[in-house]
Amino acid sequence: MKYLVIIEKTETGFSAFSPDLPGCVATGATREKTEKNMRDAIAFHVEGMHEEGLKVPQPHSSSTYLEVSA
């Protein structure tokens, strides 16, 4: 499955979350490390949901960029 992941720059590195998996977050010093940590976090999150007998949400979020005059 492919989940949308939002990555944001912070004062100390980067943070990430997925709108389709509430509570699943990750951080890292670099964007690459944050992506790796988020991939691991999603796998752990989904595994935990399976163990709890919970339904794993299907990915449904999407993104786009809109150009506006500033």
Secondary structure, 3 states (H helix, E strand, C coil): CCCCCEEEECCCCEEEECCCCCCCEEEECCHHHHHHHHHHHHHHHHHHHHHHCCCCCCCCCCCCCCCCCC
